[in-house]
Structure formats: C-alpha cells, structure tokens
Amino acid sequence: MNFKKITKNKGLAHELMTEGFTLIEVLIVIGIIAILASIVIVAINPARQFAQARNSQRISNVNSILNAIGQNMVENKGIFTCTSGNAIIDNTARNIEDLANATDLKTDLRDCIAPIYIPEIPFDPSAGHFTSATDYDTKYTVTKDTTTGRITVCAPGSIEEAIAGSTVICVTR
C-alpha cells in the first residue's frame, strides 16, 4: 500500500513514499491461514489415514500368505505339505512365527512357502518383525477348519483405535 506523507522540514515540502503491510494486516493473514490449516488437518485426519494404510497392507499380506498356502496345497493334491516338519495347520489359531521360543500356539510356515511361493513371508506393519529365517513374528494367525478343510489367515492387529468399528481382518479359502 502506498502512503504519501508530506512533511515540512525547514520550510521545504518533502514527499515520502512508504510501501508494505502493517503489522495488523500480517497478523490477520497469519490467523486466517492457521484457521484454514487446522480445518484441513481435522478433515484429513492423518491418524485415520495411517491406520487405513496399515490395514490395506495387512489385507495384502494375509492374501499373500493364504495364496502361498493354497499353491502348496494345489501342488500336493489338496494337502498342505511341508518338508521342514515345523508347520502345523489345524483347528487351533496358531501364530505364524519362528519356533525359537516354541509354544503350542505357533507354526513356522516360512520354510514351507518362502521362497517357493512368495519371495519372503510378510509381517504386520505395526507389530510384526522379520530379522531372519530363525527370528521372525508375522503377528498373523492361521487356522484350518477340520470339517471343511478351509484355511483362514487373520491379522489380529487390524483393530485400530483411529478407525471406529474396525475389526480383525480374516480371509478364508
């Protein structure tokens, strides 16, 4: 904004030109930008977006594991076969992880499905880890219905606080 100010200095008229915004104008613009930014952040809800991204990854991982198990069964006349002897799929929900700290509720599927059917065994994006073939925990479970023979792979970590009404992701074939 241009302001003209005429001052008299010892009888001479001088014209001074000043340009710029006043402090009040700058503060008002900053306030408006802050209000708009907060509205956008609330509308986007980043916590919910990240939770949805993790659940999308879980769905992909669960399907990859189930597809690999299915391919193994197709090649072995409908029976899941593993030469390592550590893989158990029955009517008990078992965690898919290494057997270093063996318990009754674990099954080591890595040697049975990776790298033959999938490049590497996937793990939960929040809680799972894969360090090596002998140190991993997918945080996924596998169950076989003994009456129908159908296999279910679940991601119990898919219940996210940021997503109202979220449930455990399970895929059955």
N, C-alpha and C positions, 0 to 999 in steps of 0.2 A: 504494500500500500504506500502510496506517495503522500507525504505530508509536506506542506510548504509552511515555512515559518519565516516571518520577516522580523528581523531584529534590527535595532538601531545601535550602532556602535560608533560613538563619537560623531554623530550626525550623519553617518553613511548607512544606507539601507543595504543589508546583505540578505540574500536568499539562500536558505539552507535546505537541501534535499535529504530526506531520510527515507530508507526503504527497509521492509521487513515486517515481521508479525510481532504483535505484542505478546507478552508472557501469558496473558489470559487466553488469547486465541490458541496458542500452542497447547496449553493445559486442557482446553476444551476438546481439541482434536485428539490428544492422547487419551482422554477419558472415553470418548466415543469409540476409539479403536479398542480399548480394553473391554468395554461392554460387548462389542461385536465379537471379539475373540473368545470371551467367556461363553457367549451364546453358542458359538460354533463348537467349542470343546464339549459342552454339555450335549449338544445334538449328536456329535460323532461318538461319544462315549468310548474312549480308547480301551478301557479295561474290557468292555464287552467285545470289542473288535478283536483284541488279542485272544480272548477266550474262544471266540468263534474260529479263529485261525488255528488254534491248538486242536480244537475238536475236528476241524477239517483234516488236519494231519493224522489224528487218531483214526478217523474213518478210513483214510487211505492205508494206514499201517495195518489195521485189523483186516481189511480186504486183502492186502498183500500176503499176510500170514495164512489166511484161510485159502486163498488161491494156491499157495505153495503146498499146503497140506492136501488140497484137492488134487493137484497134479501128481503128488506122491501116490495118492490112492488110485488114481487112474492108471498109473504105470504098474501098480501092484494088485490089479484085479479087485479094486474096491476096498482093500485092507491097507490101513496106514502101516507102513513098514519102515523101520529104522535099524540100520546095521549097528549103530553105536550102543543100542540096548538101554539108553537112558531116557528115551521118550515114552511117556505113558500118556495116552489119551483115553479117559474113561468118564464115568458119570460124575466124577468129582471135579469141581473147578480148580484147576492147577495153574499156578503162576508159571509163566514161560521165562525161565532164567537158568543160569548155570547151577550145577549141583554141588558147588563148593561147600556150602552150608546145607547139606542135604536135609530136607524135611519131606514129609509125606505129601505135601501140597505143592510140589514143584515138578516141572518136567523140562528137560533140556532138549528143545527142538532144533537148536542151531545146526548141529551136525546132520540132521535129517533133511533140512530144507535149504540150507545155505551152504555153499554157493550154487547148488544144482538147480534149484527152483527160483530162488531170489538171490541177488548179489550179497546181501547181508541182512540179518534179522533186524527189523525196525524196532524202535523203542519209543515209549511215551515221551512227548516233547517237554513235559513238565518234570516228571519224577523218574523216568527210566534212565538207564545208562548202558553204554556198551564200551568197555575198555578193550576187551579181547574175547576170544572164544571161551575162555575159562573164567571171565569176570564180566558178567552182564546180567541185567534185570530189565526186561521189557516193560514191566508193570501191566502186562496184558494177561488174561487168563484163557484157557482152552478147556472145553468140556465136550464130551461125546454122549449123546442120548443113546443108551444101550438098547432101547427098544426100536428106535427108528434108524439108528446109525448116523444121524445128522450131527455135524460138528458145529459148535458155537465158539467164536472168539470174541471176548469182551474187553473193553477198556474202562475199568472201574474209575480211573482218574478223570473221566469226562464230565463228572458232576462239577460244574464251575459255579462259584458264587456270583460271578458277574453276569451269568445268564440265568434269569429267573426260570424255574421249572426244568432245568437241564436234567437229563437222565443218563444212565450208563449206556454207552454205545456198545451194541452187540450185533454181530452178523452171524447168521446161521445158514448152513447149506447141508 
